Amino acid sequence: MTTAGASLPRWARLPLAVGAGVVMALGQAPFDLWYIALLGYVGAAWLFLAAPGALQAAGTGWAVGLGYFGFALGWIVEPFMVDAAATGWMAPFGLIGLAGGLALFWALAFWGGAHGASRALPTLVICWTAAELARAYVFTGFPWALVSYLWLSSPAIQWVAVIGPHGLTLVTLALAALAARALTAPRPRIWAGVVLALAVLLAGGRVLTPALQPLEQRPVVRLIQPNAAQHEKWDPAMIPVFFDRQVAYTEAPPQTDTAPALIVWPETALPVLLNNAEDVLRILVDAADGAPVAVGVQRRGDAVYHNSLALLDGNGRLADVYDKHHLVPFGEYMPAAALFRRWNIAGLAARASGGYAPGPGPRLLDLGPLGRALPLICYEAVFPQDVYRAPARPDWLLQITNDAWFGQWSGPYQHLAQARIRAIEQGLPMVRAANTGVSAVIDGAGRITAYLDLGQAGYLDAALPPPLRVTLYSRSGDLPVLVLLFLAAGALLWRRRSVSD
């Protein structure tokens, strides 16, 4: 293996690797410093080359991941602090456990890359991309802060409409590896390749960016943002305050010349189960004055509870109900619940006894003149595969969420960023109602056309952008990049055996 940085002291490798991971995390919201984050990826690849053996490479990968996930996912302590007296002690364990656990994916990738002999960097790129793909699926998946998301503030993010987030991860890591090679073997041709690849990414993304669409004749949706802090949300003294606030926003005069064609309340906005909500729904329907309403609510099924979205038509009838199907482990349900019950540990966001049960899967809501919407409740917008697995192509995406769990710093902005990327991947607009923000209307190019900022109570009337082109990624999903990884891994293995023979 190439031993770039062979003179690097052993004691310096771990802190440098953690530091590289922290720098990489600066590409995620709310920082969006892609040009700085990219340097962190180059540094991580260079440190990989400096590792003298496979175990040391694995340690480097784990340390890089620890710095990256520990910084990017720092908001994970917020849910534990909602009831600090009961669950605050879990916060450091939650952060360290999550960051250290996700870093194992990268440790395995660096270990696999170290078995590529002189082709170590290409092997690392393949293994690292495969690790990120696995992170999106294994153990129900957690594709938060994917590598490719660092491009959101640049035109290069438009490539996800063609090759998807994992394809863009592959390209990003290849670019970083090429730059690391240029550092260890400085040749004009390699540096020219780095500059050319970066130019193609940015210029190609600009070419792929759809033009702005006119919104003057488009229907208007109203987003309700009550700004109910999580520690107050279920306080009996505050429940009527937040409910009355949402009712007042629902019946408020229009902000545009066109009355809202749909009113959207955020996740778990109703203070009662849907099964017992007749009086509450009557108040809501009267306030809506004939407009359909989509509202987040909990409901009781057959001996189970669901986190749901209820759709009320213009006459106040319950037109449809969607049950969230991709639940948050340790939030909405507990894996190995019997084991954790011994220590009286339950899902942090599971208001219903025993946690929630998943719904049957993605489905569309027929909203008449507004077309068909794919509902996504909170965490479901994190998963690209949950969107392209819809039973048919929707006309737009509808997300309701309670980002009060994520605090007031990075978490809500990272969640919004992922919603924008889902819109780009599909070429579809997204309407997003968030309890504490950021509520937003997003077009099919990921542009925010209107929003209510974080921590602001209010309502927003905004035009629903039209759907854009059917993207390649919306048709193919992750299959092409998976096939490419298999073919590339096979080619490298064949070449390695050929050299050894």
C-alpha positions as CSV (number, residue, x, y, z in Angstrom):
1,M,0.0,0.0,0.0
2,T,1.1,3.5,-0.7
3,T,2.3,5.1,2.6
4,A,1.7,8.8,2.1
5,G,2.6,10.7,5.2
6,A,4.7,7.8,6.5
7,S,6.5,10.3,8.7
8,L,3.2,11.3,10.4
9,P,3.5,10.5,14.1
10,R,1.2,7.7,15.2
11,W,-0.3,9.8,18.0
12,A,-1.3,12.5,15.5
13,R,-3.4,10.2,13.3
14,L,-6.5,9.9,15.5
15,P,-7.0,13.6,16.3
16,L,-6.3,14.5,12.6
17,A,-8.9,12.0,11.5
18,V,-11.5,13.3,13.9
19,G,-10.6,16.8,12.8
20,A,-11.1,15.8,9.2
21,G,-14.5,14.5,10.0
22,V,-15.5,17.7,11.7
23,V,-14.4,19.7,8.7
24,M,-16.4,17.4,6.4
25,A,-19.5,18.0,8.5
26,L,-19.3,21.8,7.7
27,G,-20.8,20.8,4.3
28,Q,-24.1,20.0,6.1
29,A,-26.8,22.5,7.1
30,P,-26.8,25.1,8.6
31,F,-23.2,25.7,7.5
32,D,-23.4,24.7,3.9
33,L,-19.6,25.2,3.3
34,W,-19.1,22.7,0.6
35,Y,-15.8,24.1,-0.5
36,I,-14.4,23.7,3.0
37,A,-16.0,20.3,3.6
38,L,-14.5,19.0,0.4
39,L,-11.0,19.7,1.9
40,G,-12.0,17.5,4.8
41,Y,-12.8,14.6,2.4
42,V,-9.4,15.1,0.7
43,G,-7.7,15.0,4.1
44,A,-9.6,11.8,5.1
45,A,-8.4,10.1,1.9
46,W,-4.8,11.3,2.5
47,L,-4.9,9.9,6.1
48,F,-6.2,6.6,4.7
49,L,-3.1,6.5,2.5
50,A,-1.0,7.3,5.6
51,A,-2.3,4.2,7.5
52,P,0.4,1.5,7.5
53,G,-2.1,-1.4,7.6
54,A,-5.7,-2.5,7.3
55,L,-6.4,-2.3,11.0
56,Q,-4.9,1.2,11.2
57,A,-7.0,2.2,8.1
58,A,-10.1,0.9,9.9
59,G,-9.2,3.0,12.9
60,T,-8.8,6.0,10.7
61,G,-12.1,5.5,9.1
62,W,-13.8,5.1,12.5
63,A,-12.2,8.3,13.8
64,V,-13.2,10.2,10.7
65,G,-16.8,9.0,11.1
66,L,-16.8,9.8,14.8
67,G,-15.8,13.4,14.1
68,Y,-18.2,13.7,11.2
69,F,-21.3,12.2,12.8
70,G,-20.5,13.6,16.2
71,F,-20.6,17.1,14.8
72,A,-23.2,16.8,12.1
73,L,-25.7,15.0,14.4
74,G,-25.0,17.1,17.5
75,W,-28.7,17.9,17.6
76,I,-29.5,14.3,18.6
77,V,-29.1,15.4,22.3
78,E,-32.1,17.7,22.0
79,P,-34.9,15.0,22.3
80,F,-33.3,13.7,25.5
81,M,-33.4,17.2,27.0
82,V,-37.1,17.8,26.5
83,D,-37.6,16.0,29.8
84,A,-34.1,16.5,31.2
85,A,-34.9,15.1,34.6
86,A,-36.0,11.8,33.2
87,T,-34.0,11.3,30.1
88,G,-31.2,13.9,30.1
89,W,-28.7,11.4,31.4
90,M,-29.1,9.5,28.1
91,A,-28.0,12.5,25.9
92,P,-24.2,11.8,25.9
93,F,-24.7,8.1,25.4
94,G,-27.2,8.8,22.6
95,L,-24.7,11.1,20.8
96,I,-21.6,8.9,21.3
97,G,-23.5,5.7,20.6
98,L,-25.1,7.0,17.4
99,A,-21.9,8.7,16.1
100,G,-19.7,5.7,17.1
101,G,-22.1,3.2,15.6
102,L,-22.5,5.0,12.3
103,A,-18.7,5.4,12.2
104,L,-18.4,1.6,12.1
105,F,-19.8,1.7,8.5
106,W,-16.9,4.0,7.6
107,A,-14.4,1.9,9.5
108,L,-15.4,-1.2,7.5
109,A,-15.1,0.9,4.3
110,F,-11.6,2.0,5.1
111,W,-10.6,-1.5,6.1
112,G,-12.0,-2.8,2.8
113,G,-10.1,-0.1,0.9
114,A,-6.9,-1.1,2.6
115,H,-7.0,-4.4,0.7
116,G,-6.7,-2.8,-2.7
117,A,-2.9,-2.8,-3.0
118,S,-1.7,-0.1,-5.3
119,R,-5.3,0.6,-6.2
120,A,-6.2,1.6,-2.6
121,L,-8.0,4.8,-3.4
122,P,-10.3,3.4,-6.0
123,T,-11.1,0.6,-3.7
124,L,-11.7,3.0,-0.8
125,V,-14.1,5.0,-3.0
126,I,-16.1,1.9,-3.8
127,C,-16.2,0.7,-0.3
128,W,-17.1,4.1,1.2
129,T,-19.9,4.6,-1.3
130,A,-21.2,1.1,-0.5
131,A,-21.0,1.9,3.2
132,E,-23.2,5.0,2.7
133,L,-25.6,3.0,0.6
134,A,-25.8,0.4,3.4
135,R,-26.3,3.1,6.0
136,A,-29.5,4.1,4.1
137,Y,-31.0,0.6,4.4
138,V,-29.4,-1.5,7.2
139,F,-31.3,-1.7,10.5
140,T,-34.2,0.3,8.9
141,G,-31.7,2.8,7.7
142,F,-30.5,6.2,8.8
143,P,-29.3,8.2,5.7
144,W,-29.1,11.5,7.5
145,A,-26.2,13.7,6.5
146,L,-25.2,11.7,3.4
147,V,-21.9,12.6,1.8
148,S,-23.6,14.0,-1.3
149,Y,-25.6,16.5,0.8
150,L,-22.6,18.8,1.0
151,W,-23.5,20.1,-2.5
152,L,-26.9,21.5,-1.5
153,S,-25.8,25.1,-1.6
154,S,-24.2,24.7,-5.0
155,P,-25.6,23.8,-8.5
156,A,-23.9,20.3,-8.2
157,I,-26.8,19.1,-6.1
158,Q,-29.0,18.9,-9.2
159,W,-27.1,15.8,-10.2
160,V,-29.2,13.8,-7.7
161,A,-32.1,14.1,-10.2
162,V,-29.9,12.0,-12.6
163,I,-27.7,9.7,-10.5
164,G,-29.4,10.0,-7.1
165,P,-27.7,10.9,-3.7
166,H,-25.6,7.7,-3.7
167,G,-24.4,8.3,-7.2
168,L,-23.4,11.8,-6.3
169,T,-21.6,10.4,-3.2
170,L,-19.6,8.1,-5.5
171,V,-18.6,11.1,-7.6
172,T,-17.8,13.2,-4.6
173,L,-15.5,10.6,-3.0
174,A,-13.8,9.9,-6.4
175,L,-13.1,13.6,-6.6
176,A,-11.6,13.7,-3.1
177,A,-9.6,10.6,-3.8
178,L,-8.2,12.2,-7.0
179,A,-7.2,15.3,-5.1
180,A,-5.5,13.1,-2.4
181,R,-3.6,11.3,-5.1
182,A,-2.5,14.7,-6.4
183,L,-1.1,15.6,-3.0
184,T,0.9,12.4,-2.8
185,A,2.1,12.3,-6.4
186,P,1.9,15.9,-7.6
187,R,1.6,15.8,-11.4
188,P,0.0,18.5,-13.6
189,R,-2.3,15.9,-15.2
190,I,-3.8,14.8,-11.9
191,W,-4.4,18.4,-10.8
192,A,-6.0,19.1,-14.2
193,G,-8.2,16.1,-13.6
194,V,-9.3,17.5,-10.2
195,V,-10.1,20.9,-11.7
196,L,-11.9,19.5,-14.7
197,A,-14.1,17.1,-12.5
198,L,-15.1,19.9,-10.2
199,A,-15.9,22.1,-13.1
200,V,-18.1,19.4,-14.7
201,L,-19.9,18.9,-11.4
202,L,-20.7,22.6,-11.0
203,A,-21.3,23.6,-14.6
204,G,-23.3,20.4,-15.3
205,G,-25.4,21.1,-12.2
206,R,-26.2,24.6,-13.5
207,V,-27.2,23.1,-16.9
208,L,-29.5,20.6,-15.1
209,T,-31.2,23.2,-13.0
210,P,-34.8,23.8,-14.2
211,A,-35.9,27.3,-15.0
212,L,-38.3,29.0,-12.6
213,Q,-41.9,28.3,-13.3
214,P,-44.7,30.9,-13.2
215,L,-46.8,30.7,-10.1
216,E,-49.5,33.3,-10.8
217,Q,-52.3,30.9,-11.8
218,R,-51.3,28.1,-9.3
219,P,-53.5,27.0,-6.4
220,V,-52.6,28.3,-2.9
221,V,-51.9,26.2,0.1
222,R,-51.9,27.5,3.7
223,L,-49.3,26.2,6.2
224,I,-50.0,26.4,9.9
225,Q,-47.0,26.7,12.2
226,P,-48.0,26.9,15.9
227,N,-44.5,26.9,17.3
228,A,-45.3,24.6,20.2
229,A,-42.1,23.9,22.1
230,Q,-41.8,20.2,22.8
231,H,-41.7,20.5,26.6
232,E,-45.0,22.5,26.4
233,K,-46.7,20.7,23.6
234,W,-48.6,18.1,25.8
235,D,-48.8,20.3,28.9
236,P,-52.5,20.4,29.8
237,A,-52.3,24.1,30.5
238,M,-50.7,24.8,27.1
239,I,-52.7,22.4,24.9
240,P,-55.7,24.8,24.4
241,V,-53.2,27.7,23.8
242,F,-51.6,25.9,20.8
243,F,-54.9,24.5,19.5
244,D,-56.6,27.9,19.6
245,R,-53.6,29.4,17.9
246,Q,-53.9,26.9,15.0
247,V,-57.6,27.5,14.7
248,A,-57.0,31.3,14.6
249,Y,-54.4,30.9,11.8
250,T,-56.8,28.6,9.9
251,E,-59.6,31.1,9.9
252,A,-57.4,34.1,9.3
253,P,-57.9,36.2,6.1
254,P,-55.9,35.2,3.0
255,Q,-52.5,36.6,2.5
256,T,-52.9,36.5,-1.3
257,D,-55.7,37.3,-3.8
258,T,-56.6,33.6,-3.9
259,A,-58.2,31.8,-1.0
260,P,-56.3,28.6,0.1
261,A,-57.3,25.4,-1.7
262,L,-55.8,23.4,1.2
263,I,-54.9,24.0,4.8
264,V,-52.1,21.9,6.3
265,W,-51.5,21.5,10.1
266,P,-48.2,19.8,11.2
267,E,-47.5,16.4,12.7
268,T,-49.5,15.4,15.8
269,A,-51.2,18.8,15.8
270,L,-54.5,17.6,17.3
271,P,-54.4,17.2,21.1
272,V,-56.7,14.1,21.1
273,L,-56.8,10.8,19.3
274,L,-58.6,10.8,16.0
275,N,-61.0,8.2,17.4
276,N,-62.3,10.8,19.9
277,A,-61.9,14.0,17.9
278,E,-65.4,14.8,16.8
279,D,-65.7,18.0,18.7
280,V,-62.2,19.1,17.8
281,L,-62.7,18.4,14.1
282,R,-65.9,20.3,14.1
283,I,-64.1,23.4,15.3
284,L,-61.3,22.9,12.7
285,V,-63.8,22.5,9.9
286,D,-65.7,25.6,10.9
287,A,-62.5,27.6,10.9
288,A,-61.5,26.2,7.5
289,D,-64.7,27.5,6.0
290,G,-65.0,25.0,3.2
291,A,-61.3,24.4,2.5
292,P,-59.9,20.9,2.8
293,V,-57.6,20.3,5.7
294,A,-54.7,17.9,6.1
295,V,-53.8,17.5,9.8
296,G,-51.4,15.4,11.8
297,V,-53.0,13.3,14.5
298,Q,-52.6,10.1,16.5
299,R,-55.1,7.4,16.2
300,R,-55.9,4.0,17.7
301,G,-56.3,1.1,15.4
302,D,-56.9,-2.6,16.3
303,A,-55.0,-2.8,19.6
304,V,-52.2,-0.5,18.1
305,Y,-51.6,3.2,17.7
306,H,-50.5,5.1,14.6
307,N,-48.9,8.4,13.8
308,S,-51.2,9.6,11.1
309,L,-52.3,12.3,8.7
310,A,-56.1,12.8,8.4
311,L,-57.6,14.5,5.4
312,L,-60.9,16.4,5.8
313,D,-62.7,17.4,2.7
314,G,-64.4,20.7,2.1
315,N,-67.6,19.4,3.7
316,G,-65.8,18.3,6.9
317,R,-65.9,14.6,6.2
318,L,-63.0,12.4,6.9
319,A,-61.9,11.7,3.3
320,D,-58.7,9.7,4.0
321,V,-56.2,8.7,6.6
322,Y,-52.5,7.9,6.0
323,D,-50.5,6.0,8.7
324,K,-46.8,6.6,8.9
325,H,-45.0,3.4,7.9
326,H,-41.3,4.3,8.4
327,L,-41.0,4.8,12.2
328,V,-38.1,6.2,14.2
329,P,-36.4,3.5,16.3
330,F,-35.9,4.6,19.9
331,G,-38.3,7.5,19.1
332,E,-41.6,6.1,18.0
333,Y,-40.9,2.5,19.0
334,M,-38.3,0.6,20.9
335,P,-36.4,-2.3,19.3
336,A,-36.2,-5.2,21.8
337,A,-39.0,-3.4,23.8
338,A,-39.2,-6.1,26.5
339,L,-35.5,-5.6,27.3
340,F,-35.7,-1.8,27.6
341,R,-38.9,-2.0,29.6
342,R,-36.9,-3.4,32.5
343,W,-35.3,0.0,32.8
344,N,-38.5,1.9,32.1
345,I,-37.1,3.2,28.8
346,A,-39.7,3.9,26.1
347,G,-39.6,5.6,22.7
348,L,-39.1,9.4,23.2
349,A,-41.7,10.5,20.8
350,A,-44.2,7.7,21.4
351,R,-47.1,9.4,23.1
352,A,-49.2,6.2,22.8
353,S,-48.6,3.4,25.3
354,G,-46.2,0.8,23.8
355,G,-45.1,3.1,20.9
356,Y,-46.6,3.3,17.4
357,A,-47.2,0.6,14.9
358,P,-46.2,1.1,11.2
359,G,-48.8,1.7,8.5
360,P,-48.9,-0.5,5.3
361,G,-46.6,1.7,3.2
362,P,-46.4,4.6,0.8
363,R,-49.7,5.7,-0.8
364,L,-51.2,8.7,-2.5
365,L,-53.9,11.1,-1.3
366,D,-56.4,12.3,-3.9
367,L,-56.8,16.1,-3.4
368,G,-59.0,16.8,-6.4
369,P,-58.0,20.0,-8.3
370,L,-54.6,19.9,-6.4
371,G,-53.8,16.5,-7.8
372,R,-52.4,13.5,-6.0
373,A,-49.9,14.1,-3.1
374,L,-47.5,11.6,-1.5
375,P,-47.7,12.1,2.3
376,L,-44.6,12.0,4.3
377,I,-44.6,12.3,8.1
378,C,-41.5,13.7,9.6
379,Y,-38.7,11.1,9.3
380,E,-40.1,9.6,6.1
381,A,-38.7,12.5,4.1
382,V,-35.2,11.4,5.1
383,F,-35.4,8.3,2.9
384,P,-35.0,8.6,-0.9
385,Q,-36.3,5.1,-1.3
386,D,-39.5,5.8,0.5
387,V,-40.4,8.5,-2.1
388,Y,-39.5,6.6,-5.3
389,R,-41.4,3.5,-4.1
390,A,-44.7,5.3,-4.2
391,P,-47.4,3.3,-6.0
392,A,-47.6,5.9,-8.8
393,R,-45.9,9.2,-9.6
394,P,-47.6,11.9,-7.4
395,D,-48.1,15.5,-8.5
396,W,-46.4,16.8,-5.3
397,L,-45.0,15.8,-2.0
398,L,-46.7,16.7,1.3
399,Q,-44.6,16.6,4.5
400,I,-45.9,17.2,8.0
401,T,-43.4,17.2,10.8
402,N,-42.7,18.2,14.4
403,D,-39.2,19.5,14.4
404,A,-39.5,20.7,17.9
405,W,-37.7,17.5,18.8
406,F,-34.6,18.8,17.0
407,G,-34.1,22.0,18.9
408,Q,-33.2,25.4,17.4
409,W,-29.9,24.8,15.8
410,S,-28.8,22.3,13.1
411,G,-31.4,19.6,13.2
412,P,-34.4,21.5,11.7
413,Y,-32.2,23.0,9.0
414,Q,-30.8,19.6,8.1
415,H,-34.3,18.1,8.0
416,L,-35.4,20.9,5.6
417,A,-32.3,20.3,3.5
418,Q,-33.3,16.7,3.0
419,A,-36.8,17.7,2.0
420,R,-35.3,20.0,-0.6
421,I,-33.2,17.1,-2.0
422,R,-36.2,14.8,-2.2
423,A,-37.9,17.4,-4.3
424,I,-34.9,17.6,-6.7
425,E,-34.6,13.8,-6.9
426,Q,-38.2,13.6,-8.0
427,G,-38.6,16.8,-9.9
428,L,-41.7,17.5,-7.7
429,P,-42.7,20.4,-5.5
430,M,-43.0,19.8,-1.7
431,V,-45.2,21.4,0.8
432,R,-43.9,21.2,4.3
433,A,-45.7,22.1,7.5
434,A,-43.5,22.0,10.6
435,N,-44.6,22.7,14.2
436,T,-41.7,25.0,15.1
437,G,-40.4,25.5,11.6
438,V,-39.1,25.6,9.0
439,S,-42.4,25.4,7.2
440,A,-41.8,25.9,3.5
441,V,-43.0,25.5,-0.1
442,I,-40.3,24.0,-2.3
443,D,-40.3,23.7,-6.1
444,G,-39.0,20.7,-8.1
445,A,-35.5,22.2,-8.3
446,G,-35.2,22.4,-4.5
447,R,-35.7,26.1,-4.4
448,I,-37.7,27.5,-1.4
449,T,-40.4,29.7,-2.8
450,A,-41.9,30.7,0.5
451,Y,-41.2,29.8,4.2
452,L,-41.9,30.5,7.8
453,D,-38.6,30.7,9.8
454,L,-37.6,28.5,12.7
455,G,-39.2,29.4,16.0
456,Q,-41.8,31.7,14.5
457,A,-45.6,31.2,15.1
458,G,-47.8,32.1,12.1
459,Y,-49.4,30.9,8.9
460,L,-48.2,31.1,5.3
461,D,-50.3,31.3,2.1
462,A,-48.2,30.3,-0.9
463,A,-48.7,29.0,-4.4
464,L,-48.1,25.3,-5.1
465,P,-45.4,25.1,-7.8
466,P,-46.1,22.8,-10.7
467,P,-44.4,19.4,-11.1
468,L,-41.3,19.4,-13.3
469,R,-39.7,16.8,-15.5
470,V,-39.8,13.1,-14.6
471,T,-36.2,12.6,-13.4
472,L,-34.0,9.6,-14.2
473,Y,-33.6,8.9,-10.6
474,S,-37.3,8.8,-10.0
475,R,-37.5,5.9,-12.5
476,S,-34.4,4.0,-11.6
477,G,-33.8,4.6,-7.9
478,D,-30.6,3.2,-6.4
479,L,-30.3,0.2,-8.6
480,P,-27.9,1.7,-11.2
481,V,-25.4,2.8,-8.5
482,L,-25.7,-0.6,-6.8
483,V,-24.9,-2.4,-10.1
484,L,-22.0,0.0,-10.8
485,L,-20.5,-0.7,-7.4
486,F,-20.7,-4.5,-8.0
487,L,-19.1,-4.1,-11.4
488,A,-16.4,-1.8,-10.2
489,A,-15.6,-4.1,-7.2
490,G,-15.5,-7.1,-9.6
491,A,-13.1,-5.3,-12.0
492,L,-10.8,-4.2,-9.2
493,L,-10.7,-7.7,-7.8
494,W,-10.0,-9.2,-11.2
495,R,-7.1,-6.8,-11.8
496,R,-5.7,-7.5,-8.4
497,R,-5.7,-11.2,-9.1
498,S,-4.2,-10.6,-12.5
499,V,-1.3,-8.7,-11.0
500,S,-0.7,-11.3,-8.3
501,D,-0.6,-14.0,-10.9
